[in-house]
Structure formats: structure tokens, C-alpha cells
Amino acid sequence: MVETSGRTALRAQGRRVAAALGGQQSSGTRHPLVAVAMVLPLATVLAVVFGGWEAVWTQASSVVGMLGR
């Protein structure tokens, strides 16, 4: 069986620290635009490094070609 008491204790400690500092406990969700802003720089770097722009351009031109028929 998986031991979860360690994780539970860490969560409780985190809540106590957040309460002591007067901060709010996050609910674990964030606005979609914030998520996009976090992911976009990494996605851009990966696309440049691995040549993703050509793949995106090829797929987009294929879709445009199919829609044009």
C-alpha cells in the first residue's frame, strides 16, 4: 500500500505556513490566460529548436488546401 501520511503532513505544514504569513491558500486552478502565458515561451523555444514551425506551416497549408476544394 502506498504511504500517504508524509504527503498529508507536508500539506498540513504548508497550510500552517501560509496561514502564519497571512497568505491565501490557492485552490489549484488558474485563469486560462495565465496558463497560456506560462507555456508560450517554452513552446516557442521548443518549436524553434526542433523545427516545429515547418510542421505547423505544412499542416496549416494542408488544411487550407482541403478547405479550398
Secondary structure, DSSP 8 states (H G I E B T S, - for coil): ----HHHHHHHHHHHHHHHHHT-----S---HHHHHHHHHHHHHHHHHHTTHHHHHHHHHHHHHHHHH-
